[in-house]
Amino acid sequence: MVSINSKAIVVLLIIGMAAIPALGNSGGPPYLNQDDELTVKYGCSCHNNGATSERAVVMISGVPVMYDLDESYQLTIKVADSLTLSGGSGNSKAGFLLSSGYAGTFSWSDDEDIRIAADSDGDISHSETDSDGVWIITWTAPSEDQGAVNFWLAGNSVDGGGVPDTEDYWNLLAFSINPPGTIAESDSEAILSTRTISVGDYDSLFLLEETDAQKEAERQEAIAERIYQQGNLFYWFSLTALIVGAVVQREILERKYDEGPEYLAMELAYPQALRQAAVSVISFVIAVKWLAEDATLEFPPRALLDPEAQNVTDLSSFVIGFTFLFSAWFAYGVYRTILASRTKPKVKDLL
């Protein structure tokens, strides 16, 4: 029995070890690929059958032409599927591995999903696959002149399935930064200029032209949005006009037939009028404040959703207009209360 269990454990260990290469490194790529070569220089040998792909767009911006000693430079890394960039349905997860050959140091804010690369203290990589494929880092140049600093950047765009397959794409990017003194001090513009370096599908990077179908879809969406806004405007305008018209009609008919609101005792009219006046004034002040501050009132509140969420409705005009109408309605209530207090009591009111 013990022998059988031991054999089973050995078989499971062998299967598990054999399966390790088939699992995606969502927490960052290894220092060496399966061919024992530097991943950042020679790429990943598991994704996309070990071949680079133009589908993987890898770019880095903010790269200086020349570095100054101990100077810090903010760099932005972006990795994406070219199909996704061009508006299609492609991969939406990405990762990266960056090396400077131990020249200078990297740093980043705590909210970036970045870690020190495995088995290499001088390189950095993603700690989790990122949904927007953008990372902001700071590279601090070395304190001594080390000549031109060479960088290697590997990026992969994956489908998030957790298994490295042919639907995962990767690409490599290499660049260098010139050492101090390369550019004359008099040429300040060249010293301060930065570059964006990229590799990937050229059409997706620089020739993002909309197809006829995309243009028609945008046109139809714009028409639908305009009809929706105009429909809302006409609906609420018509409803307000009907309410105001009904109120005016009642006032005219009451005067024509010498009628009015029912009698209201003065001890009841005073507190009622004060409450209505307070609500009217407060509503008016709030509406004016929102209007003056150009407030944006959305539903559901963006604070409860992703800050970049698109499924929110701007209700600013509706809420501000309704608040003004609310204030006017309670002001009209004060007027009706005053009329009721001045109405002559009838017999039934005195009993």
Secondary structure as UniProt FT lines:
FT   HELIX           2..19
FT   HELIX           20..22
FT   TURN            26..27
FT   TURN            34..35
FT   HELIX           39..42
FT   HELIX           47..50
FT   TURN            54..55
FT   STRAND          56..64
FT   TURN            69..70
FT   STRAND          72..81
FT   HELIX           82..85
FT   TURN            86..87
FT   STRAND          93..99
FT   TURN            101..102
FT   STRAND          105..107
FT   TURN            110..111
FT   STRAND          114..116
FT   TURN            118..119
FT   TURN            121..122
FT   STRAND          124..126
FT   STRAND          134..140
FT   STRAND          149..158
FT   TURN            166..167
FT   STRAND          169..178
FT   TURN            180..181
FT   TURN            185..186
FT   HELIX           188..192
FT   STRAND          194..199
FT   HELIX           202..206
FT   HELIX           212..256
FT   TURN            257..258
FT   HELIX           266..292
FT   TURN            293..294
FT   STRAND          298..299
FT   HELIX           302..304
FT   TURN            307..308
FT   STRAND          313..314
FT   HELIX           316..342
FT   HELIX           347..350
//
